Amino acid sequence: MSINYGDRIPNNVNLSGDKTLQRALEHWQPEFLNWWRDMGPDGSQALDVYLRTAVSVDRDGWAQFGYVKMPDYRWGIFLNAFDPNYKINFGEHRGEPGWQEVPGEHRANLRRIIVTQGDTEPASVEQQRHLGLTAPSLYDLRNLFQVNVEEGRHLWAMVYLLHRYFGRDGREEAQALLQRRSGDVDNPRILGAFNERTPDWLAFFMFTYFTDRDGKFQLCALAESGFEPLARTTQFMLTEEAHHMFVGESGVGRVLQRTCQVMNHLKSADPAAIRAAGAIDLQTIQRYLNFHYSVTIDLFGADQSSNAATFFSSGLKGRYEEGKMTDDHVLKGDTYKILEVRDGGIVEREVNALSALNERLRDDYIRDSIAGIGRWNRIIERSGISHRLRAPHKAFNRKIGTLAGVRISPEGGVIPEADWLQNERGWLPTPEDRAFVASLMGRVVAPGKYANWIAPPAVGINRQPMDFEYVRFN
């Protein structure tokens, strides 16, 4: 399905055929641009950036590359192609045709799902808005900006659904998406992880690896929705989301590559020596990993959730790769294991599978995340260094669910408060860690040049040469 770029708002939903909706979205558009100018990437408005822009939702040849000033980027509304045979694949409506309009009994829950997803998109732009001032290369600066504009487009995707299907309530929610601010005391973003600061590029790479991966799993669950427009919207969002996770995984990998080069050059594993050479020691990288991993797995919610059960049974939100499941896709008689603390240790307890859908999605996420950590470890291994990164236990540093506030070590042991306080500086980033990483963050903008703490990428974007001018400063 090609995208109509002749309209003021690019789309493939025949927006020009619905004048009322078109006017409403064209009224929202300048407010979005005002938000972008106020809260988008700092100091970027006049830059020419080599960006990818969607021109189709077909898998082959869906995007084109070219220089764009970000305020002129063609954000829009792109849904996967309509499937007349689309069926609901789970819950009490399994086998029924997908809904083209919002069922009245599910209106409030669907709006809540869309608003929560939509709120994460501008939040991450706000969290990252100052990072361009300390980019380690033009390659990385461009990747940051690509992530930012696509998060902006994902906001448009959710706003379209709110305007098109939820009337006045939807319009008010769309306005509120531009009014909340990440980290604001009085009007914060909905989910806790999206109110955390992203103060440096190591945090950014961890965020795009771990937190955007949460986005992948949430979008995959929504891509199963019985509300067919939501499913089609999120299916295309996943195409763009893949790049965000690549930025994170490859970014951390390049940090590790450079650290290992320095360790081998110095013939030392001493963190102080590695830092003195201007690289980030493996222990600090582990602490950053622990923080972002634990904050992100809280995004999946409580381990038992009546809301998640309702969303599934009602056909609103499925599971990750629902179509590959071999159960009955209804789950009323099934069980799933969750964790709890009993007699001073962590044990498993079987509960109704419907109530544990958050935990199942969290476990799917954890398996996927650990696979990527394994790929990072292969970089270290190829360098001949014995150190390995590890994901902490999923009960570590939790703030949500039955494990919230329980003091648990990265290895999964329940520990007294005194032991936690004694070891916390070795497990989570300290102010000194963050200050050291911040001290490395100097902007590098010469084509083909990279900051000392990160290795160059293996290949350029869109097969461009290594010294390509990804961002032009006018």
C-alpha positions in Angstrom: 0.0 0.0 0.0 1.6 3.3 -1.1 1.3 6.4 1.0 -0.3 9.6 -0.2 2.2 12.4 0.2 0.0 14.8 -1.7 -2.0 15.5 1.5 -1.0 17.8 4.2 -0.9 14.8 6.5 0.6 11.8 4.7 -1.5 8.7 5.0 -2.9 5.5 3.5 -6.3 5.6 5.2 -8.0 7.9 2.7 -8.0 10.8 5.1 -9.2 13.2 2.4 -12.4 11.2 2.2 -13.3 12.1 5.8 -13.3 15.9 5.9 -14.3 16.1 9.6 -11.5 13.9 10.7 -9.1 15.6 8.3 -9.9 19.0 9.8 -9.6 17.7 13.4 -6.1 16.2 12.7 -5.0 19.3 10.8 -6.0 21.3 13.9 -3.9 19.0 16.0 -0.9 19.1 13.7 0.4 22.6 14.5 0.1 21.8 18.2 2.2 18.7 17.6 4.8 20.8 15.8 4.8 23.3 18.7 5.5 20.4 21.0 8.3 19.2 18.7 9.9 22.6 18.7 9.7 22.9 22.4 10.5 19.3 23.5 12.1 17.7 20.4 15.8 17.3 19.9 17.6 20.4 21.3 19.3 22.6 18.7 18.3 20.5 15.7 15.7 22.5 13.9 17.9 23.8 11.1 20.0 20.6 10.5 19.8 18.5 7.4 19.5 14.9 8.5 19.8 11.8 6.4 16.6 10.2 7.4 14.5 7.2 6.4 10.9 8.1 5.5 8.2 5.5 5.0 6.7 5.6 1.5 4.8 2.3 1.6 3.7 -0.4 4.1 4.8 -3.2 1.8 7.7 -5.1 3.2 9.8 -4.6 0.1 11.0 -1.1 -0.6 8.9 0.5 2.1 11.2 3.4 2.8 13.4 6.0 1.1 16.4 7.9 2.4 17.3 11.5 2.0 18.2 14.8 3.7 15.3 16.3 5.7 15.1 19.1 8.2 13.3 17.4 11.1 10.4 20.0 11.5 9.7 19.2 7.8 9.7 15.4 8.3 6.5 13.9 6.8 4.9 12.3 9.9 1.7 10.6 9.0 -0.8 7.7 9.5 0.2 4.4 8.0 -1.7 1.1 8.6 -0.9 -2.3 7.2 -3.1 -3.4 4.3 -6.7 -4.3 5.1 -7.4 -8.0 5.3 -11.0 -8.8 4.7 -10.5 -12.2 6.2 -9.1 -11.0 9.5 -10.3 -13.0 12.5 -10.0 -12.6 16.2 -7.5 -15.2 17.3 -8.1 -15.4 21.1 -10.4 -14.8 24.0 -14.2 -15.1 24.1 -14.6 -13.7 20.6 -12.1 -16.2 19.0 -13.0 -16.9 15.4 -15.2 -13.9 14.9 -14.4 -11.2 12.3 -12.2 -8.4 13.6 -14.0 -5.2 14.7 -13.9 -2.2 12.3 -15.5 0.0 14.9 -15.1 0.1 18.7 -17.6 -2.1 20.5 -19.4 0.0 23.1 -18.6 -2.4 26.0 -14.9 -2.2 25.3 -14.6 1.5 24.6 -13.0 2.6 27.9 -10.5 -0.3 27.9 -9.5 0.2 24.3 -9.0 4.0 24.9 -6.9 3.2 27.9 -4.7 0.8 25.9 -4.2 3.3 23.1 -3.5 6.3 25.4 -1.0 4.3 27.4 0.9 3.2 24.3 0.6 6.7 22.8 2.0 8.3 25.9 5.3 6.4 25.6 6.1 7.8 22.2 6.5 11.6 23.0 7.9 10.6 26.4 11.0 9.0 24.9 11.6 12.0 22.7 11.5 14.2 25.7 13.8 11.9 27.6 16.4 12.1 24.8 16.1 15.7 23.7 19.5 16.8 24.9 21.5 13.8 23.7 22.3 15.4 20.3 24.5 17.9 22.0 26.9 15.1 23.1 26.7 12.7 20.1 29.8 10.5 19.7 29.6 10.7 15.9 27.5 11.9 13.0 26.4 8.3 12.5 25.0 8.1 16.1 23.5 11.6 15.9 21.6 10.6 12.8 20.4 7.4 14.5 19.2 9.4 17.5 17.2 11.7 15.2 15.8 8.7 13.3 14.5 7.2 16.5 13.1 10.5 17.5 11.1 11.2 14.3 9.7 7.6 14.3 8.6 7.9 17.9 6.8 11.1 16.7 5.2 9.2 13.9 4.1 6.5 16.3 2.4 9.2 18.4 0.5 10.2 15.2 -0.5 6.5 14.8 -2.2 6.5 18.2 -3.7 10.0 17.8 -5.3 8.9 14.5 -7.1 6.1 16.3 -8.2 8.4 19.2 -9.6 11.0 16.7 -11.1 8.5 14.3 -12.8 6.1 16.8 -13.3 7.9 20.1 -15.0 11.2 19.4 -14.7 14.0 21.9 -13.0 11.8 24.5 -10.4 10.8 21.9 -9.7 14.4 21.0 -9.2 15.3 24.6 -6.9 12.4 25.2 -4.9 13.4 22.1 -4.5 16.9 23.5 -3.3 15.5 26.8 -0.6 13.5 25.0 1.0 16.8 24.2 0.6 18.3 27.6 2.2 15.7 29.9 6.0 15.9 30.2 8.5 13.2 31.1 9.7 13.6 34.7 7.3 16.5 35.4 6.3 16.6 39.0 2.8 17.8 38.4 2.0 16.2 35.0 4.3 13.2 34.4 4.1 10.6 31.7 1.9 7.6 32.6 4.5 4.9 33.0 7.4 5.2 35.4 10.3 4.2 33.1 9.3 7.1 30.8 9.9 9.6 33.6 13.5 8.5 34.1 16.2 10.7 32.7 18.3 9.6 29.7 21.4 11.7 30.6 24.1 10.1 28.5 24.7 7.9 25.4 25.3 4.7 27.3 21.9 5.2 28.9 20.4 5.9 25.5 21.8 2.7 24.1 20.5 0.7 27.1 17.1 2.4 26.7 16.8 1.6 23.0 17.9 -2.0 23.7 15.8 -2.7 26.7 12.9 -0.2 26.8 12.2 -0.2 23.1 12.2 -4.0 23.3 9.4 -3.7 25.8 7.7 -1.6 23.0 8.2 -4.5 20.6 6.5 -7.0 22.9 3.6 -4.6 23.8 3.1 -3.8 20.1 3.2 -7.5 19.2 0.5 -8.2 21.7 -1.6 -5.3 20.3 -1.0 -6.5 16.8 -3.2 -9.4 17.7 -6.1 -7.2 18.8 -9.6 -7.9 17.7 -9.9 -4.2 17.0 -8.6 -4.5 13.5 -7.4 -0.8 13.0 -5.3 -1.1 16.1 -3.8 -4.4 14.9 -2.9 -2.9 11.5 -1.4 0.2 13.0 0.9 -1.6 15.4 1.9 -4.1 12.8 3.5 -1.3 10.8 4.9 0.4 13.9 6.9 -2.9 14.5 8.7 -2.4 11.2 10.1 0.9 12.4 10.6 -0.3 16.0 13.2 -2.9 14.8 15.6 -0.1 14.0 15.4 1.4 17.5 16.4 -1.9 19.0 19.2 -2.2 16.5 20.5 1.2 17.6 20.6 0.0 21.2 22.1 -3.5 20.6 24.8 -2.3 18.2 25.5 0.8 20.3 26.2 -1.2 23.5 28.2 -3.7 21.3 30.4 -0.9 20.0 31.0 0.4 23.5 32.0 -3.1 24.6 34.3 -3.5 21.5 36.1 -0.3 22.3 36.4 -1.2 26.0 37.9 -4.6 25.1 40.4 -2.9 22.8 41.5 -0.6 25.6 41.7 -3.6 28.1 43.9 -5.6 25.6 46.1 -2.6 24.9 46.7 -1.9 28.5 46.8 -5.6 29.4 44.6 -4.7 32.4 41.1 -5.3 33.7 41.3 -2.7 36.4 38.3 -0.4 36.0 40.3 2.6 37.2 42.9 2.0 34.4 40.2 1.6 31.8 38.5 4.8 32.9 41.8 6.7 32.9 42.2 5.6 29.2 38.8 7.2 28.4 36.8 4.0 28.0 33.8 2.7 30.0 34.8 -0.2 32.2 32.8 -3.5 32.1 31.6 -3.1 35.6 29.9 0.2 34.9 28.3 -1.2 31.8 26.9 -4.1 34.0 25.5 -1.6 36.5 23.8 0.3 33.7 22.4 -2.9 32.3 21.0 -3.9 35.7 19.2 -0.6 36.1 17.7 -0.4 32.6 16.7 -4.1 32.6 15.0 -3.9 36.0 13.2 -0.7 35.3 12.0 -2.0 32.0 10.6 -5.4 33.2 8.4 -3.4 35.6 6.7 -1.9 32.5 4.9 -5.2 32.0 2.9 -4.5 35.1 1.9 -6.6 38.1 2.5 -10.3 37.9 -1.2 -10.9 38.5 -3.6 -8.5 36.7 -7.4 -8.6 36.4 -7.0 -5.9 33.7 -4.7 -8.0 31.6 -7.2 -10.9 31.9 -10.1 -8.7 30.8 -8.1 -7.3 27.8 -7.3 -10.9 26.7 -10.8 -12.4 27.2 -12.4 -9.4 25.5 -10.2 -9.8 22.5 -8.4 -6.5 23.0 -4.8 -7.5 23.6 -3.3 -10.9 22.8 0.0 -12.6 23.7 3.3 -12.4 22.0 3.1 -14.6 18.8 -0.4 -15.6 19.7 -0.8 -17.5 16.4 2.1 -19.9 17.3 0.5 -20.9 20.6 -0.8 -24.5 20.8 -3.3 -24.1 23.6 -7.0 -23.2 23.2 -6.3 -19.4 23.1 -9.0 -18.9 25.8 -7.0 -20.1 28.9 -9.8 -20.4 31.4 -8.6 -23.7 32.8 -4.9 -23.1 32.3 -2.2 -22.1 34.9 1.0 -20.2 34.8 3.9 -19.9 37.3 4.7 -16.6 39.0 7.2 -15.8 41.7 6.7 -14.9 45.3 8.8 -14.7 48.5 8.1 -17.5 51.0 10.1 -18.6 54.0 13.0 -16.3 53.1 13.4 -17.4 49.5 11.9 -17.0 46.1 9.5 -19.8 45.0 7.2 -20.4 42.1 3.4 -20.5 42.5 0.9 -21.6 39.9 -2.0 -19.2 39.3 -4.7 -18.9 36.7 -3.1 -18.2 33.3 -5.5 -15.4 32.5 -4.4 -13.5 35.6 -0.7 -14.0 34.8 -0.6 -12.7 31.2 1.6 -9.8 32.2 4.1 -12.3 33.7 4.0 -14.4 30.6 4.8 -11.4 28.4 7.5 -10.4 30.8 9.1 -13.9 30.5 8.9 -13.7 26.7 10.7 -10.4 26.9 13.3 -11.7 29.3 14.2 -14.6 27.0 14.6 -12.2 24.1 16.7 -9.7 26.1 19.0 -12.4 27.4 19.7 -13.6 23.9 21.0 -10.1 23.0 23.2 -10.1 26.1 24.6 -13.3 24.8 25.5 -11.5 21.6 27.3 -8.8 23.6 29.2 -11.5 25.5 30.5 -12.9 22.2 32.1 -9.6 21.5 33.9 -9.8 24.8 34.8 -13.5 24.2 36.2 -12.7 20.7 38.5 -10.2 22.4 40.0 -12.9 24.6 38.5 -11.5 27.8 36.9 -13.8 30.4 34.4 -11.3 31.9 30.7 -11.8 31.0 27.7 -9.6 31.3 24.6 -11.1 32.9 20.9 -10.2 33.3 20.0 -9.9 36.9 17.3 -12.0 38.4 13.9 -10.8 37.3 13.0 -10.1 41.0 15.9 -7.7 41.3 15.2 -4.0 42.0 11.5 -4.4 41.3 9.0 -1.6 42.1 5.7 -3.2 40.8 3.9 -6.4 41.7 4.3 -8.8 44.6 8.1 -8.4 44.4 8.0 -4.6 44.8 10.4 -3.4 47.4 11.7 -6.9 48.3 15.5 -6.8 48.6 16.8 -9.4 46.2 20.3 -9.7 44.9 21.1 -9.9 41.1 21.6 -13.6 41.7 18.1 -14.0 43.1 18.8 -14.3 46.8 16.5 -12.6 49.3 18.7 -10.3 51.5 18.3 -8.0 54.5 18.0 -4.3 53.9 21.5 -3.8 55.4 23.0 -6.1 52.8 21.2 -4.3 50.0 22.5 -0.9 51.2 26.1 -2.3 51.5 26.0 -3.7 47.9 23.8 -1.3 46.0 26.7 0.7 44.7 28.1 -2.4 43.1 24.8 -3.3 41.5 23.3 -0.1 40.2 24.9 3.0 38.7 26.2 5.4 41.3 26.3 9.2 41.0 30.1 8.8 40.4 29.4 6.3 37.5 27.0 8.7 35.9 29.4 11.6 36.4 32.3 9.7 34.8 30.2 8.6 31.8 28.9 12.2 31.4 32.6 13.4 31.4 33.2 11.3 28.2 30.2 12.9 26.4 31.8 15.3 24.0 30.2 16.0 20.7 32.1 14.6 17.6 30.8 15.9 14.3 33.6 15.4 11.8 32.5 12.8 9.2 34.0 9.4 9.8 35.3 10.3 13.3 34.1 8.7 16.6 34.5 9.5 20.3 37.3 7.5 22.0 34.8 5.5 24.2 32.9 3.8 21.2 34.0 1.8 18.2 32.8 2.7 14.7 30.0 0.6 13.2 30.7 -2.3 11.0 28.7 -0.8 8.0 27.2 2.6 7.2 23.5 3.4 7.0 21.9 2.4 3.7 25.3 1.2 2.5 26.9 4.6 2.8 30.7 5.0 3.1 32.1 5.3 6.6 32.9 9.0 6.3 29.4 9.9 5.0 28.0 13.2 6.2 24.9 11.9 7.9 24.0 15.3 9.4 24.8 18.6 7.7 25.3 21.7 9.9 24.2 24.9 8.1 
